């Protein structure tokens, strides 16, 4: 770490996700929040934090595991109901949808405006979203949603800018990127790991039906990831996030290292 980076970490510490009261989790598709940060969402909800889930894309072109004949509008409707069941299981009652078409068939402006309206209406202090700067990520919806969330997390406190999106300002203080290769904050989630798995496998059955190979692979991945992050942070089982405070979001390249 450079001297500048070390001083920055001392002068502007990375925020702790657990310290915020109002939290917005943004997911590209139904099931992405659960896979990327479901145990953390369950923990924060159990601790009485005010939680909102925003699912941006309808998932109509999801995996080939959906029941026969369930495609297009029918699959989008099914996945929306699965998302509702999952949110309830995680302890989240405020769930919102933008209903944009899966596969990138929407404009980035539509995404920005829809996301901005939810941010302005809910008024989060912390936003969770997928990390769009991961070199291996190829899914356009994940990249689009992550980029939009980063842009709006920075602009949310500015009323004049948010008004250009048809939205109100919001007191966003930090952004936590999940599905990241560069975590800098870890949240202990030991008691909530099983809740996360139930939300994924008991609720999102169109994507992960019993007996499909993805169930075993995702379960193994989540287990290894939580152990890895737990060892790094000495927190047992943990989820890791790339967290940026408002101070780190602009003109401070060392904050990205």
DRENLOTOR-663611 format. One record per residue: residue in one letter; x, z, y of N, C-alpha, C, O, CB in turn. Coordinates in pm, whole numbers, padded with zeros to 5 digits, always signed. Atoms other than C-alpha are relative to their C-alpha. Glycine has a CB too. Layout:
BEGIN
AXZYXZYXZYXZYXZY...
end
This chain:
BEGIN
X+00084+00000-00119+00000+00000+00000+00087+00000+00124+00187+00072+00129-00095+00121+00000X-00076+00006-00123+00128-00085+00349-00020+00127+00081-00113+00204+00057-00040-00123+00083X+00013-00115-00089+00185+00179+00616-00132-00007+00077-00200+00094+00094+00118+00008+00097X+00126+00016-00073-00108+00036+00813-00119+00036-00088-00211+00105-00044-00015-00144+00051X+00108-00032+00092-00332+00057+00506-00012+00148-00026-00122+00201-00034+00020-00073-00129X+00002-00144+00025-00231+00417+00441-00058+00076+00119-00138+00168+00102+00142+00051-00030X+00053-00064-00121-00302+00517+00801-00150-00025+00013-00226+00064+00051+00074-00051+00126X+00142+00034-00008-00636+00334+00791-00082+00087-00094-00189+00136-00055-00022-00147-00033X+00074-00083+00095-00743+00525+00479-00013+00144+00050-00113+00211+00023+00070-00002-00137X+00005-00136-00056-00661+00852+00658-00092+00006+00121-00172+00098+00135+00141+00047+00038X+00076-00001-00126-00816+00758+00993-00147-00038-00021-00235+00012+00050+00063-00096+00100X+00137+00046+00027-01126+00586+00848-00024+00003-00150-00017-00101-00215-00024-00145+00058X+00016-00013+00146-01193+00719+00496-00114-00088-00053-00212-00113+00016-00027+00146-00037X+00103+00078+00066-01393+00507+00254-00122+00091-00024-00106+00198-00082+00052-00061-00133X+00119-00085+00020-01752+00643+00252-00029+00024-00148+00003-00059-00233-00121-00063+00067X+00043-00034+00135-01884+00813-00060-00146-00042-00018-00231+00004+00059+00018+00151-00029X+00139+00044+00017-02202+00643-00192-00099+00115-00016-00213+00105+00028-00010-00090-00119X+00091-00112+00025-02349+00979-00296-00041+00073+00128-00134+00153+00127+00065+00098-00095X+00023-00078-00123-02342+01103+00066-00115-00053+00085-00152+00010+00184+00125+00002+00082X+00103+00060-00083-02619+00875+00197-00139+00035-00049-00160+00059-00168+00017-00151+00004X+00136-00043+00032-02990+00956+00209-00092-00118-00032-00173-00109-00124-00057+00080+00114X+00085+00118+00020-03156+00610+00231+00086-00115-00049+00182-00156+00017-00076-00040+00132X-00087+00096+00068-03017+00347-00003-00080-00121-00047-00184-00106-00112+00073+00067-00120X+00061+00126+00044-03109-00018-00062+00089-00066-00102+00206-00093-00075-00025-00094+00120X-00071+00075+00103-03003-00185-00387-00054-00143+00001-00174-00165-00016-00018+00067-00142X+00039+00140-00004-03007-00565-00361+00052-00069-00125+00171-00061-00157+00054-00070+00128X-00039+00073+00120-03006-00776-00678-00035-00146+00012-00139-00180+00069-00066+00059-00122X+00037+00142+00004-02994-01153-00723-00126-00022-00084-00224-00078-00036+00116-00083-00055X+00110+00021+00094-03228-01151-01028-00049+00134-00053+00020+00235-00040+00044-00093-00117X+00037-00118+00076-03434-00898-01219+00109+00027-00105+00152-00066-00174-00140-00018-00067X-00100-00056+00093-03183-00695-01430+00139+00012+00057+00221+00084+00000+00006-00083-00123X-00137-00007-00054-02875-00744-01207+00032+00137+00060+00143+00187+00042+00020-00107+00105X-00024-00135-00053-02914-00412-01025+00027+00097-00114+00119+00179-00107-00122+00049+00085X-00015-00092+00113-02952-00234-01358+00136-00015-00066+00200+00085-00099-00111-00024-00103X-00129+00022+00065-02641-00395-01508+00115+00042+00093+00211+00104+00048+00017-00148-00039X-00109-00027-00092-02427-00358-01195+00007+00143+00050+00116+00194+00076-00010-00090+00115X-00001-00132-00063-02536-00017-01067-00118+00086-00046-00158+00178+00026-00003-00013+00150X+00120-00070+00044-02829+00111-01275+00016+00149-00019-00075+00226+00013-00047-00059-00126X-00021-00144+00021-02677+00446-01366+00012+00072+00134-00037+00184+00149+00126+00024-00084X-00011-00060-00134-02590+00514-01002-00137+00009+00066-00169+00110+00128+00096-00083+00088X+00135-00004-00056-02943+00421-00894-00080+00114-00061-00151+00186+00010-00072-00134-00023X+00072-00109+00067-03085+00661-01153+00047+00136+00050-00034+00226+00072+00018-00010-00153X-00052-00127-00050-02855+00939-01035-00051+00029+00140-00099+00140+00167+00153-00001-00001X+00042-00023-00139-02939+00894-00667-00150+00029+00008-00193+00115+00085+00034-00122+00087X+00144-00028+00002-03312+00880-00742-00028+00141-00050-00113+00211+00005-00073-00102-00089X+00018-00134+00054-03286+01198-00950+00039+00107+00101-00014+00218+00099+00081+00017-00128X-00044-00094-00103-03111+01365-00657-00091+00000+00122-00064+00071+00219+00141-00032+00042X+00097-00001-00109-03406+01289-00431+00031-00093+00115-00031-00083+00222-00013+00135+00052X-00028+00096-00106-03252+01008-00229-00116-00100+00011-00188-00123-00086+00133-00074-00027X+00103+00101-00023-03487+00748-00077+00059-00135-00040+00152-00184+00024-00050-00001+00150X-00058+00119+00060-03426+00434-00284-00099-00116+00008-00218-00099-00015+00041+00027-00146X+00078+00124+00004-03550+00077-00248+00080-00104-00078+00201-00117-00061-00033-00051+00144X-00059+00114+00070-03481-00215-00483-00054-00129+00063-00174-00141+00087-00032+00005-00155X+00039+00134-00044-03486-00572-00351+00053-00102-00099+00174-00113-00117+00053-00029+00144X-00036+00107+00091-03486-00855-00606-00024-00132+00072-00137-00162+00111-00081+00007-00135X+00009+00117-00087-03415-01183-00428-00048-00127-00071-00124-00205-00013+00133-00027+00061X+00022+00127+00071-03441-01459-00693-00093+00024-00118-00085+00130-00182+00135-00061-00048X+00108-00026+00096-03730-01504-00938+00041-00006-00147-00037+00038-00232-00109-00095+00022X-00046-00002+00139-03525-01562-01258-00075-00093-00093-00075-00071-00215-00009+00137-00053X+00082+00089+00083-03745-01847-01381+00082-00085-00097+00028-00140-00193-00082-00092+00088X-00087+00075+00090-03446-02018-01543+00093+00094-00075+00209+00061-00099+00081-00106+00077X-00081-00101+00068-03323-01705-01722+00053-00048-00133+00055-00167-00161-00080+00125-00020X-00066+00035+00126-03161-01695-02062-00095-00070-00095-00215-00077-00070+00057+00126-00067X+00082+00065+00101-03284-01883-02367-00064+00097-00096-00115+00056-00200+00082-00097-00077X+00055-00101+00090-03401-01555-02521-00148+00030+00024-00208+00105-00052+00078+00126+00012X+00140-00028-00031-03748-01556-02362-00090-00050-00113-00054-00144-00184-00041-00066+00134X+00092+00044+00106-04046-01587-02598-00034-00149+00014-00034-00203+00124-00129+00083+00003X+00032+00143+00001-04139-01942-02697-00121-00028+00088-00222+00041+00081-00026-00049-00144X+00110+00038-00088-04358-02110-02438-00001+00074+00132-00083+00043+00219-00128+00023-00069X-00007-00076-00125-04264-01861-02164+00115-00057+00084+00231-00023+00064+00020+00154-00027X-00098+00064-00087-04087-02069-01902-00058-00012+00141-00177+00011+00163+00040-00140-00056X+00046+00028-00136-04106-02145-01529-00078+00115+00062-00031+00228+00064-00084-00122-00001X+00081-00102-00067-04386-01959-01348-00031+00118-00091-00031+00233-00046-00129-00062+00051X+00032-00108+00093-04476-01761-01660+00119+00094-00019+00102+00216-00024-00043-00057-00135X-00118-00084+00017-04120-01640-01707+00028+00079+00128+00065+00196+00121+00123-00086-00038X-00021-00071-00127-04088-01553-01336-00095+00119+00010-00055+00227+00052-00021-00096+00120X+00098-00110-00005-04407-01344-01358+00036+00110-00099+00024+00228-00067-00141-00053-00028X-00039-00099+00100-04289-01174-01677+00120+00081+00048+00123+00203+00033+00033-00069-00134X-00120-00071-00045-03952-01090-01528-00030+00093+00118+00033+00198+00132+00109-00101+00041X+00040-00090-00108-04118-00944-01220-00062+00128-00057-00032+00237-00008-00100-00071+00095X+00060-00118+00062-04324-00711-01439+00107+00085-00071+00102+00208-00066-00109-00042-00101X-00110-00074+00062-04010-00618-01636+00079+00078+00104+00122+00191+00079+00094-00096-00076X-00072-00069-00108-03839-00531-01306-00077+00122+00047-00017+00225+00078+00025-00096+00118X+00082-00115-00041-04130-00304-01213+00014+00114-00102+00031+00230-00064-00149-00041+00014X-00014-00103+00104-04108-00122-01547+00137+00067+00007+00148+00188-00006-00022-00062-00139X-00136-00052-00005-03733-00084-01514+00019+00092+00120+00077+00200+00108+00100-00115+00006X-00013-00084-00120-03751+00050-01158-00067+00135-00021-00012+00239+00015-00061-00070+00122X+00069-00127+00026-04007+00310-01263+00082+00089-00092+00092+00210-00069-00138-00025-00062X-00079-00079+00093-03787+00420-01552+00121+00063+00070+00160+00175+00038+00047-00088-00117X-00115-00052-00074-03493+00461-01312-00040+00098+00110+00047+00159+00173+00078-00116+00062X+00047-00094-00101-03710+00669-01078-00022-00061+00137-00027+00010+00237+00096+00111+00012X+00013+00071-00127-03757+00403-00809-00141-00057+00011-00184-00133-00075+00106-00114+00013X+00137+00048-00019-04108+00335-00673-00010-00111+00103-00109-00184+00105-00088+00115+00041X+00001+00103-00105-04020+00106-00380+00078-00121-00048+00201-00123-00042+00060+00056+00135X-00061+00122+00055-03952-00238-00531-00057-00121+00073-00179-00135+00083-00025-00011-00154X+00045+00115-00078-03966-00561-00331+00063-00128-00055+00170-00125-00117+00036+00018+00150X-00044+00130+00050-03927-00931-00412-00002-00103+00112-00091-00102+00197-00089-00046-00118X+00002+00115-00091-03831-01237-00209-00058-00123-00069-00104-00215-00001+00141-00030+00051X+00059+00109+00078-03947-01472-00489+00062-00136+00030-00007-00238+00026-00149-00007+00027X-00069+00128-00019-03686-01739-00410+00029-00062-00137+00041+00009-00237+00132+00020+00080X-00010+00070+00127-03636-02003-00678+00139+00012-00062+00240-00015+00002-00034-00146+00018X-00122-00014+00079-03374-01936-00943+00085-00127+00004+00032-00238+00018-00034+00036-00145X-00089+00116+00009-03069-02162-00960+00046-00054+00134+00102-00164+00140-00067-00108-00074X-00047+00043-00131-02997-02185-00587-00093-00097+00071-00051-00162+00167+00132-00063-00013X+00093+00094-00061-03310-02389-00500-00075+00065+00116-00197+00085+00111-00100-00053-00105X+00050-00062-00123-03361-02229-00157+00112-00017+00101+00225-00049+00064-00040+00153-00021X-00104+00008-00102-03174-02233+00172+00059+00139+00025-00009+00240+00007-00057-00059+00131X-00062-00129-00031-02928-01962+00269-00071+00067+00118-00074+00190+00126+00149-00018+00032X+00074-00057-00112-03130-01917+00588-00125+00073-00048-00158+00179+00003-00038-00110+00100X+00116-00068+00060-03441-01834+00381+00042+00135-00057-00026+00236-00038-00064-00087-00111X-00049-00122+00062-03239-01577+00192+00036+00103+00107-00001+00220+00096+00121-00029-00088X-00040-00091-00106-03090-01425+00508-00121+00061+00071-00126+00181+00095+00089-00072+00101X+00116-00050-00073-03423-01399+00685-00083+00096-00085-00127+00200-00036-00088-00117+00047X+00075-00089+00087-03602-01248+00386+00070+00133-00021+00007+00238-00015-00026-00065-00133X-00078-00121+00021-03325-00999+00320+00004+00084+00127-00008+00206+00121+00142-00034-00045X-00006-00072-00127-03300-00908+00689-00130+00075+00028-00128+00188+00077+00030-00096+00115X+00128-00067-00024-03671-00829+00708-00013+00126-00084-00064+00228-00036-00116-00094-00031X+00006-00120+00085-03645-00588+00414+00095+00107+00053+00060+00225+00057+00034-00036-00147X-00096-00097-00056-03335-00425+00562-00057+00066+00125-00049+00188+00140+00135-00069+00033X+00057-00056-00122-03508-00383+00898-00119+00090-00027-00137+00191+00042-00041-00110+00093X+00120-00079+00031-03827-00249+00741+00037+00131-00070-00017+00236-00035-00096-00081-00087X-00034-00122+00074-03666-00002+00499+00097+00089+00077+00089+00212+00067+00061-00037-00135X-00095-00078-00080-03383+00106+00730+00103+00076-00080+00116+00197-00061-00074+00095+00083X-00098-00072+00083-03108+00187+00477+00123+00043+00079+00160-00017+00180+00042-00087-00118X-00130-00041-00050-02792+00376+00556+00111-00064-00083+00221-00088-00033+00014+00154-00002X-00096+00060+00093-02615+00223+00254-00068-00115-00074-00183-00103-00116+00055+00107-00101X+00049+00115+00076-02660-00117+00088+00092-00025-00118+00214-00032-00103-00010-00126+00091X-00071+00046+00119-02556-00202-00268-00032-00147-00020-00147-00189-00002-00038+00084-00126X+00019+00143+00025-02507-00573-00352+00114-00049-00088+00218+00016-00096-00007-00081+00134X-00108+00053+00083-02302-00790-00589+00117-00049+00086+00098-00100+00196-00051-00115-00088X-00120+00044-00070-01945-00866-00485+00013-00152-00012+00028-00204-00123+00127+00071-00058X-00010+00146+00008-01929-01238-00392+00144-00051+00002+00167-00172-00003-00075-00062+00114X-00141+00040-00011-01547-01238-00371+00075+00019-00131+00196+00038-00132+00069+00079+00111X-00061-00012+00133-01485-01212-00746+00037-00140-00047-00048-00229-00050-00097+00071-00102X-00048+00134+00030-01274-01507-00861-00069-00064-00120-00075-00186-00130+00148+00003-00025X+00063+00054+00120-01460-01543-01192-00149-00028+00017-00209-00091-00070+00020+00096-00115X+00144+00016-00016-01812-01544-01050-00035-00144+00038+00013-00196+00138-00054+00096+00107X+00038+00140-00022-01969-01892-01074-00148-00018+00028-00189-00128+00065+00038-00082-00120X+00145+00014-00018-02342-01820-01043-00033-00004+00148-00008+00092+00221-00076+00115-00070X+00027+00021-00142-02457-01956-00709-00091+00108+00057-00072+00149+00172-00061-00136+00023X+00090-00103-00052-02737-01698-00676+00075+00130+00028+00049+00196+00129-00112+00026-00100X-00078-00123-00022-02492-01407-00714+00088-00015+00124+00099+00077+00205+00087+00033-00124X-00086+00024-00116-02256-01561-00460-00082+00000+00128-00042+00061+00227+00074-00133-00015X+00084+00007-00121-02536-01635-00212-00051+00137+00041-00046+00173+00159-00117-00094-00024X+00056-00131-00031-02692-01290-00236+00109+00095+00051+00087+00169+00147-00070+00060-00124X-00109-00085-00044-02357-01113-00205+00047-00034+00141+00071+00055+00222+00115-00009-00095X-00044+00042-00134-02254-01319+00099-00103+00039+00105-00067+00087+00213+00023-00153+00003X+00104-00036-00096-02589-01263+00270-00001+00150+00026-00016+00194+00140-00138-00045-00051X-00001-00146-00016-02572-00888+00206+00119+00045+00083+00105+00134+00167+00003+00068-00137X-00117-00037-00080-02220-00866+00347-00023-00033+00148+00008+00048+00236+00127-00074-00052X+00026+00041-00138-02323-01056+00659-00097+00095+00068-00074+00139+00181-00054-00143+00005X+00103-00083-00061-02632-00847+00720+00040+00147+00007-00003+00218+00099-00130-00014-00076X-00048-00139-00010-02464-00513+00644+00078+00020+00128+00069+00125+00192+00087+00036-00122X-00079-00006-00123-02230-00588+00932-00089-00008+00124-00068+00063+00222+00103-00111+00003X+00082+00027-00118-02502-00712+01169-00121+00093+00014-00182+00097+00121-00048-00141-00003X+00125-00076+00001-02784-00470+01077-00020+00093+00120-00132+00102+00169-00007+00080-00125X+00023-00090-00112-02723-00218+01359-00026-00070+00134-00062-00004+00231+00117+00089+00014X+00010+00072-00127-02741-00493+01625-00139-00063+00014-00169-00164-00050+00110-00108+00009X+00137+00044-00014-03100-00540+01737-00015-00144+00043-00102-00214-00009-00068+00087+00096X+00013+00137-00049-03046-00866+01922+00033-00102-00109-00030-00207-00117+00091-00021+00121X-00035+00091+00109-02878-01027+01620-00110+00000-00107-00152-00106-00153+00137+00039-00063X+00103-00008+00103-03137-00900+01371-00129-00068+00046-00203-00123-00036-00027+00145-00036X+00120+00067-00051-03413-01031+01598+00005-00150-00025-00099-00214-00040-00017+00028+00149X-00012+00143+00028-03275-01381+01542-00042-00034-00143-00074-00149-00174+00144-00047+00025X+00047+00018+00137-03363-01332+01175-00146+00043-00016-00200+00043-00127+00088+00080-00096X+00137-00048+00008-03710-01204+01263-00010+00140-00055-00110+00175-00118-00083-00092-00083X-00007-00132+00060-03609-00850+01169+00039+00105+00103+00087+00074+00212+00099+00001-00116X-00040-00112-00083-03552-00507+01318+00141+00046-00035+00190+00019-00144-00100+00116-00015X-00130-00062+00028-03218-00329+01347-00018+00110-00103-00127+00165-00119+00064+00056+00130X+00001-00106+00101-03129-00081+01075+00131+00078+00008+00234+00021+00045-00021-00060-00143X-00119-00087-00016-02883+00213+01066+00099-00010-00116+00142+00093-00168-00044+00143+00016X-00092+00017+00114-02657+00064+00796+00139+00049+00038+00197+00005+00137+00005-00149-00044X-00132-00056-00024-02335+00261+00779+00105-00048-00099+00225-00041-00072-00007+00150-00004X-00097+00038+00103-02179+00123+00461-00061-00101-00096-00182-00113-00109+00050+00123-00076X+00035+00099+00102-02185-00149+00196+00077+00035-00127+00198+00059-00121+00033-00146+00049X-00064-00026+00130-02112-00086-00175-00020-00122-00089-00133-00154-00125-00058+00130-00068X+00007+00121+00081-02031-00396-00379+00018+00034-00147+00118+00093-00187+00107-00101+00046X-00009-00021+00144-02103-00379-00751+00043-00129-00068+00056-00232-00003-00136+00049-00057X-00060+00112+00073-01977-00614-01025+00126-00048+00072+00147-00167+00091-00102-00117-00013X-00121+00029-00077-01647-00596-00839+00125+00018-00085+00127+00096-00180+00007+00089+00122X-00129-00014+00067-01289-00638-00955+00092+00097+00075+00201+00129+00028+00068-00136-00013X-00085-00086-00083-01157-00409-00679-00076+00125+00045-00098+00144+00165+00051-00077+00122X+00070-00121-00042-01344-00077-00685+00092+00096+00074+00210+00109+00041-00061+00071-00120X-00077-00102-00072-01229+00187-00439-00075+00133+00008-00023+00231+00062+00033-00049+00140X+00077-00124+00011-01504+00447-00495-00069+00002-00136-00112-00102-00187-00104+00013+00117X+00058-00015+00132-01642+00583-00821-00108+00108+00004-00092+00211+00069+00109+00036-00104X+00112-00094+00005-01971+00759-00893-00014+00048-00144-00031-00033-00235-00133-00067+00052X+00017-00058+00133-01996+00996-01191-00144-00020-00046-00238+00017+00026+00038+00150+00000X+00135+00036+00046-02292+00883-01403-00026+00041-00145-00118-00011-00208-00022-00149+00015X+00012-00036+00142-02251+01051-01742-00142+00020-00049-00183-00048-00144+00077+00123-00026X+00136-00025+00050-02608+01186-01781-00097-00117+00019-00204-00119-00042-00057+00121+00069X+00092+00109-00033-02760+00863-01647+00035-00132-00068-00034-00232-00047-00002-00021+00149X-00037+00122+00070-02583+00606-01866-00109-00043-00100-00140-00162-00110+00132+00018-00073X+00105+00034+00096-02852+00623-02133-00125-00050+00071-00194-00139+00021-00034+00122-00087X+00113+00048-00079-03119+00581-01866+00022-00145+00042-00070-00226+00039-00022+00088+00124X-00035+00137-00036-02940+00267-01750-00024-00094-00117-00084-00201-00100+00145-00008+00046X+00018+00086+00117-02936+00125-02103-00147-00017-00036-00189-00126-00074+00077+00057-00119X+00144+00012+00028-03305+00202-02155-00065-00095+00099-00151-00175+00061-00068+00138+00007X+00058+00090-00101-03388+00024-01829+00031-00145-00033-00054-00233-00016+00054+00035+00140X-00040+00137+00031-03197-00284-01940-00067-00049-00128-00131-00154-00129+00152-00010-00014X+00039+00050+00132-03288-00307-02308-00146+00027-00036-00204-00049-00113+00088+00060-00104X+00141-00027+00030-03635-00147-02320-00093-00077+00094-00207-00106+00059-00028+00149+00010X+00085+00063-00101-03764-00319-02005+00025-00151+00012-00071-00228+00015+00021+00066+00134X-00031+00142-00020-03584-00654-01966+00013-00072-00135+00117-00129-00168+00131-00016+00082X-00004+00051+00137-03676-00772-02312-00005-00152-00006+00034-00210-00107-00116+00057-00080X-00004+00147+00000-03721-01138-02212+00144-00050+00002+00172-00161-00044-00078-00056+00120X-00140+00038-00007-03347-01145-02150+00081+00056-00118+00175-00007-00165+00060+00048+00130X-00075-00070+00104-03230-00899-02417-00093+00049-00110-00109+00169-00128+00079+00119+00060X+00090-00043+00108-03476-00899-02709+00079+00066-00113+00198+00039-00130-00080-00120-00055X-00068-00063+00114-03394-00684-03013+00061-00106-00092-00003-00205-00127-00097+00089-00079X-00067+00090+00093-03141-00855-03237+00082-00109+00065+00159-00176-00004-00099-00062-00086X-00081+00105-00064-02991-01087-02977+00142+00049+00023+00165+00169+00041-00064-00044+00134X-00140-00036-00014-02613-01095-02942+00034+00061+00135+00125+00143+00145+00084-00119-00022X-00030-00051-00134-02623-01022-02570-00021+00151+00011+00049+00218+00086-00087-00071+00103X+00022-00146-00005-02764-00672-02630+00126+00076-00040+00168+00169+00029-00117+00039-00093X-00120-00068+00049-02460-00568-02831+00116-00018+00098+00191+00076+00123+00038-00053-00138X-00111+00028-00090-02217-00736-02589-00013+00078+00131+00084+00137+00179+00008-00149+00029X+00022-00072-00126-02372-00585-02274+00018+00150-00020+00078+00217+00063-00140-00030+00057X-00014-00144+00026-02393-00238-02430+00148+00037-00014+00191+00139+00040-00077+00040-00128X-00143-00028+00016-02025-00253-02532+00072-00009+00134+00157+00074+00165+00063-00098-00099X-00064+00016-00131-01925-00379-02188-00030+00119+00090+00062+00173+00153-00048-00129+00068X+00036-00113-00086-02116-00104-02004+00070+00128-00045+00112+00208+00038-00151+00020+00000X-00068-00119+00052-01966+00161-02231+00147-00001+00039+00199+00099+00089-00015+00008-00152X-00142+00009-00034-01610+00038-02181+00023+00011+00150+00118+00076+00194+00057-00132-00051X-00016-00006-00146-01659-00008-01808-00015+00142+00051+00062+00186+00137-00102-00091+00068X+00021-00137-00048-01793+00344-01760+00116+00090-00041+00153+00181+00034-00131+00056-00054X-00116-00079+00043-01504+00489-01962+00122-00033+00084+00196+00056+00126+00030-00025-00148X-00112+00045-00082-01247+00282-01770-00008+00062+00139+00089+00121+00187+00002-00154+00010X+00016-00055-00134-01386+00384-01431+00007+00152+00000+00055+00214+00095-00131-00046+00062X-00008-00144+00010-01421+00741-01550+00142+00050-00011+00178+00152+00049-00079+00047-00117X-00141-00037+00012-01056+00757-01650+00073-00018+00132+00154+00067+00172+00068-00084-00108X-00067+00024-00129-00944+00605-01320-00030+00111+00100+00056+00150+00179-00043-00135+00057X+00045-00096-00102-01141+00861-01122-00004+00144-00050-00034+00235+00026-00136-00039+00050X+00007-00133+00061-01123+01158-01363-00142+00057+00012-00160+00175+00040+00102+00096+00066X+00140-00041-00014-01506+01169-01360-00079-00018-00129-00202-00021-00125-00066-00078+00110X+00072+00017+00126-01591+01123-01728-00050-00142-00015+00028-00233-00043-00115+00097-00009X+00058+00134-00003-01829+00826-01722-00033-00031+00145-00090+00053+00215-00127-00011-00091X+00020+00031-00141-01846+00644-01389-00030-00147+00021+00001-00230-00065+00123+00040+00082X+00013+00136-00048-01950+00329-01207+00088-00016+00123+00104+00077+00202-00149-00035+00033X-00092+00025-00110-01711+00169-00959-00052-00103+00097-00119-00199+00058+00134-00044-00053X+00050+00086-00105-01783+00000-00628+00107-00027+00105+00195+00056+00129-00123+00062+00066X-00084+00032-00115-01600-00176-00347-00078+00040+00124-00170-00031+00164+00040-00153+00003X+00077-00056-00111-01718+00032-00052+00070-00028+00133+00191-00009+00147-00020+00152-00019X-00048+00023-00136-01679-00064+00313-00092+00071+00098-00214+00057+00091+00006-00153+00032X+00077-00056-00109-01789+00141+00611-00005-00100+00115+00064-00202+00112+00061+00134+00048X+00008+00092-00114-01883-00025+00939+00137-00022+00064+00166-00131+00113-00099+00052+00104X-00134+00013-00058-01529+00042+01061+00084-00102-00075+00169-00168-00015+00072+00135+00000X-00084+00087+00083-01384-00161+00772-00047-00145-00006+00023-00230-00059+00006+00055-00140X+00062+00131+00021-01611-00466+00799+00047-00109+00095+00010-00225+00078-00147+00014+00013X-00030+00098-00105-01453-00638+01097+00142+00021+00052+00176+00129+00100-00102+00011+00116X-00133+00003-00061-01097-00723+01200+00101+00097-00061+00202+00128+00002-00012+00029+00144X-00094-00091+00065-00926-00487+00954+00034-00055-00140-00023-00010-00238-00060+00146-00011X-00029+00060+00130-00771-00697+00674+00054+00099-00102+00038+00077-00222+00098-00111+00017X-00054-00098+00095-00600-00393+00522-00111+00070-00079-00087+00123-00188+00083+00104+00075X+00111-00065+00070-00943-00257+00429-00039-00074-00127-00107-00019-00214-00120+00012+00091X+00034+00080+00117-00975-00537+00174+00100+00010-00111+00083-00057-00214-00014-00140+00039X-00106-00010+00101-00664-00437-00024-00023+00120-00089+00056+00145-00180+00138+00009+00067
end
